[in-house]
């Protein structure tokens, strides 16, 4: 069911299956699902939720995410319609819904270096800020000069420097429950051909090592100090294990892929199996990197 918000052009989908949007192709329904196209529309939705006392959930572009099979209550907001990217000298300003891959491509075309590591990360700018995404020795915190977010009351804030609270797979918005609306990347001039070659090399390595041919939520666990997740899971004898439609990738054991008709419950059971087995065999506690939200199916 699709309906228009009163006195607004924002369309809201009711009881919408989130499996249509998540990268795992799993997940239950959102009570209400909205796609704001601007900060003004986002503020309207925040006011709508406040007046009706609805719980709020933001899911970016749903890449590094598991939505449980019971779905999400209240209002869920996806920012994938907010995708503007602009170049100002050696800065790039990108809205939260812009793909970080597209942002890195824009940087390359503008002869700006610093975002090469992000050329294959399948997330949005907002999601990359939220979890301080990283790959191949680079992290978002290395290149972000500032980001803007709205709090639950619709008030705008800008964070810079230490206030952004970046560390491994963490940022301040995880604590203040804000919604990122844009970020400013501070880059350095470079040779576009050299930048492109580096991006191509990273993407070739990614395609060789990661199971990109199947739906997945990306890397499932944070790297524990002193270990690599994939080898731990391999040594635990779990690589290739199947639960329902979910499988520990035979290409990279740090990934759980949807081999067909997997449910979020399959993913959660696999995560719990991996955690319990690795803890028992090696005494290492694996903490999910993937964001797990929503309610289990009753």
Secondary structure, DSSP 8 states (H G I E B T S, - for coil): -EEE-TTSS-EEEEEEEGGGTSTTS---EEEEEE--SSHHHHHHHHHHHHHTT--EEE-TTSSSEEE-TTBEEEEEE--TT---EEEETTEEEEETTSBHHHHHHHHHHTTEES-GGGTT--SBHHHHHHHT-EETTEEGGGTEEEEEEE-TTS-EEEEEGGGG--BTTB-THHHH--EEEEEEEE-EE--HHHHHHHHHHHHHHHHHHS-TTSEEEEE-B---TT--HHHHHHHTT-TT-EETTEEE-SS-TTEEEE-SS--HHHHHHHHHHHHHHHHHHH-----B-SEEESB---
